[in-house]
Amino acid sequence: MRADPGLLLVDKPAGTTSHDIMLRLRRSLGIRRVGHTGTLDPFATGLLLSLVGAFTRLAEFYHILSKSYEATLELGRETDTDDPTGVTVSESGDWRAYDAARVRSAFAARVGEGRQVPSAYSARQIGGERAYALARRGEPPTLEARDVVFHEIRVTGVDLPFVRFRARVSTGTYVRALARDIGRDLGSGAHLTALRRTAIGPFPVEDAARPRDAMRAVTGALPAWRPEVDALPWVHRRALSLREQVEVRHGRPVERGELLPPRWTDPASPSLRPVPVALFAGEKLVAVAEVRDDRLHPRKVFAA
């Protein structure tokens, strides 16, 4: 049995790459077109959003969603990767003079809009190459700071030199780099020792399936499997008549009509422009369109 198009929530274990997980899913689901909406580092665990079949064409609509994490950093040591897999580049015992109040203050100061230089061992593109590829060759990449938003950062435990925290951040934000920067703010250096992604937008890791349970999640209609319009709860929706279905499947626009509001909204995520609209017949996704000139112009059309 092969999986129909849809979205699969996967709980990635530690010690595997996101690419490894996609290969496993392709085998277990019996389908070649499987992709993710954003990687997790090998040492990290937690939620991967996997698009199955024709839904791989929808990846761009997931990039605005905020991401939530639980993490632990260790003060006193900075690494070249900003995580436990890297080589130590600096060490300091200054953290021994810190108290919990000082640590919490450093985290609180990072909440809100800011600028962040991505980790050297990141997937950022530089001249057509990934930053981590350059770094592994001994060519440290020059990365520019980017606008990021830390919607929430909350310290959940201080047991120096370790600090546990939760963070909800904008897309494109590196929690590894946040740990590095907080260590520099405090003056002792720091690196991330544990990371778990707990949510992406409306999708919680509690609903996710283990990679080996992918087919069971699909065939059993478990919460990890989100077919059709359930895969896009934050976009507007519009039901199509039979005549409109024919028009849309031929790539022709239809009247805007009455749009149903999103089933879920995230005040932390920017709105997509132009406004995307999921066009459906019953519970079947026919296309994703954009509103232009008060008409719905198909952008992504799916076969009947």
N, C-alpha and C positions, 0 to 999 in steps of 0.2 A: 504494500500500500504506500502511495506517495501522498505527502501533505499538500493540501490546497494552499493558495497564497494567504499570508497572514503575518502576524507578529508573535514571536515566541520569546517569553521572558526566561532567561537562563541565569542560574546562580553559578558563577565561575569559581572553581576551587583554586587554591594557591598552587603555584608551581607550573602552571600552563599558560601559554600565550592565548590571546584572543583569537588569533589565526588557528591555533590548534583546536579550539572549541568549534570554530566554523567547519573545519574539516570533519570533526566528529558528527556534527549535525547533518552535514551533507550525506554522510554514509547512513546514519540512522533514519533519516527522513526520506532517503531515496531520491534526492533532488540536488541538482548542481548549483542552482541559484540560491545561495544563502549568504547573507552578509550582516554586518553589525552596524550600529549607528555611532559607535565610539568605543575605543579600546580600553582595556584595563591592563596595567603592568603585570608581568608574570607573578610577582610576589603578592599582588593584591587579590582580593576576593570580591564577590558580590555581583550586582546586576549587570548583565549584558542584554541589550535589546537586539534580537536577531530577526531580520526581515527575511521572509521565506518566499521563494518563487518570484512572481511579478512584483511583489511588494518591495523588492530591493530598489525599485525605482522611486520609492517614497522617502529615501533616507534624508533628503534635504529638509523635510518637514519636521524632523526630530531634533535638528541641531539647535533650535532655540530653547529647548526644555532645560530647566535648571536641574542640577544633580546634587544629591545628598550623600554624605559620607560619614563614617565613623573611623577615627584614626588615632594613632599614637605616635608621638615624636619623642626622641631622646635628645636632651640638651648635652652640650659639651663636645659633640663631634659632628663635623660636616663632611659629607662624601661627595665625590664627583657626580654621582647619579642622584643625589638628594634622598637616597633610600638605602636599605641595608645591603643591597647587592654591590654597592660601589666601593671605591678605594678612599680611604681617609685622606682629606686634604688639609684639615686643620683640627686641632683639639684644644680644649680649654677646661679648666676646673672651676671657672668663675661661677658656674651654676650653684655651687655649694653655698654661696652667700645669698641666694635668692629665697624669697618666701612665696607662698601661693598667691598672695595679693599682687606681687610684681608680675608673676607669670600671667595671671588672669588679665591684668591691665594691658600686657603686650598683645594678647589675643584680641581684646576688645577694640584696640586701636586699629585693627585691620578690617573691621566690619564696615561695609559700604563700598562705594566705587573706588577703584584704585588702578594702579599699573603693575604689571607683573612680567618679569623676564622669565620665559619658559625654561624648564630644566634643560641642560645641555644634552642629556640623553632623553630627548623627547621626539615625537613623531613630526615635529614642525618641518616644513619643506624649506630648504635653502638651495637655490639654484638647481632645483630638480632633484635634490637628494634629501633624505631624512637627516635631521640633526644627529640622531644617535649613530648613524652610519659614519658620519664625519668624526664624531667623538671617538668611536671605536678604532678609527684609523690614526688616532693621535693628532687630529686636526680640529681642535676645539672650535665649535661654531660660534659665530657672532650673532646673537639673537636679540631682536629689538623688543622692548617692553610693549605689552599690549594692554588694552583696556579690559578690566575684569570687574566683576561684582561679587563681593562676599555678602550674600543676603543674610546669612546668620553664621556665627561662629560661637560655640558654647563649650567651655571647658567642663568636662564631666569627671575629671579626676586628676589630682596632682600627687605624684609619688616620685619626687625628683631622684634621678634626672628625667623620669618619664612623665609625660603629660598626655592624658587622653582627652579627645575633643570630638565634637560633631560640627559639621560644616555643610551649609547649603550654598552652592556657588553657581555662577553663570557658566554657560558652555565655554570651553576653551581655557578654563582655569585649571591649574595644576596644584593639587594638594601637596605634592612633594615640594614644589617651589614655595608654597605657603609655609611649610615647616622650615625650610631653609631661611626664608626671610624673617620669620619670627625669631629664629636662633640668632640671626644677625642683629635684629632689633635689640635683643637682650644682651648681646655682646659675647655670648658663649659659643655660638654656632649650634646647629641642630640638624638632624636628618629624620626622615619618616621611618618608623620601624614596622608599622602595620597600617593597612588601609582596606576598608570594606565599603563598597558603594551600596547604599541602602535604598535609593530611589532615583528614578529619572522621571521628572514631571509627575504624571498621575500613576506611574507604575512602581509598586513597592517590591522589594526583593522577597518579601514574604510570599508573594504569589508565584515566584519563579520556580522552575524545575531544574533538577540536576541534569547535566548534559546527557547522561545515560538514560534518563526518563523522558527524553524529548518526544518520542513517538507516542508514548503513553499519555503525555499531556495533550497531544493533538487529538488522538482518537477518543480519549476520554473527556474531551472538552473541559479540561481542568483550567483553573484561573490563569495558568501560565500561557495559555493559548488564546490570542485575541484575533479572530478572523474578521475580515471585511471592515465595516465602519467602526467596530469596536477597537480597531487598531489606531484610530485617529480621534480620540474623544475631545480634543481641544480645538478642532476646526468646526466651522459652520457646516450645516447639512441641508440638502434639498432633495426631495423625492421627485423622480422623473415619471412622466407619463410614457406610455408605449411609444408614441410618436417622438417624444424627446429622447428616449433611449436610442432610437435609430439615428437621430441627428448627432447626438454626442458621440456615438461609436464611429461615426464618420468624421469626427473632429470638428463638427460645426457648432457654433455657439447657440445657446438658447436664452430665452428671457430670464432675467434675474429671479423673478417670482418671489415667493415667501421663503426666507431662509430660517431654518431652525437654529437656535443658539447652540454653542458648544455644550457638551455634557460635562465638561470640566474646564476650569479656567485657572491659570497660574499668574497671580499679580506680579510675580518675580520674573516672568519671562516676557520679552518684548513681543509685540504682535507682528505676525507675518504680513508683509505688504508685497504685492497685492493680497487681499484677503483670500485664503484658500477655502474652497467649498467642496465637501464630499458629496458627489452626486450618486444616488443609490436607487435601486429598485427593490422594494422589500428590504431585506437586510444585505443585499448584494451590492458591493461597491462597483459602480460602473465607471467612474472617472473622478479625478480631482481637477477642479476648474478654478479659475481666478475671475474676480469681478472686474470688468472693464467696460466703460460706457454703458453701465447698467445692464450688462449682459454677462452670461457665464461662458467663458471661453475655456474649453478643455485643455489641460496641460498634460495630464497623465491619463490615458484611456486604457481600460482593461477589457480583454476579450469577453464575449458573452459566455 
